[in-house]
Amino acid sequence: MDIPPKDGGIEETIEPTKPIVRKVDMTGNNQWASLSLEFIDNQQYAKLFEDAKSDLKKLVPIDARETTGHGIIATRDKRGACTIKVA
C-alpha cells in the first residue's frame, strides 16, 4: 500500500503487523536471479550516471533558464534548482 509522504516529504516508517524474524533464500526464484544480475551489472553505470548529472549541473550558468546541447536539456526553476533530462 502506498502512503503519500507527510509535509516535508519525509516518509514515515510503517510498523510491521507481524514480527520480522525470518531469513529467506531466494536462490530458486528466477525473477530474483534475473533482477540480481541486472542490479549487479548496472551498479557501476548508476554511479557514472549520477556523477555525469552532477558535473553537467555544475556547467550550467547560474543565470541560465535553459541550457541545451548534445541531446541534453538543463532547466532552472524559480528557486534556482537545476534539472537535467534527455531531450
WOKAPE-V516573 format. One line per field, one symbol per residue. phi: phi as a letter, one per 30 degrees, with the letter a starting at -180 (. if undefined). A space follows every 50 residues. Layout:
phi->???
//
This chain:
phi->.dcdddejicdddcdddcdcbdcbccedcddddddddddddceddddddd ddddddddddedcddbbblhibbcbcdddjdcbcbdd
//
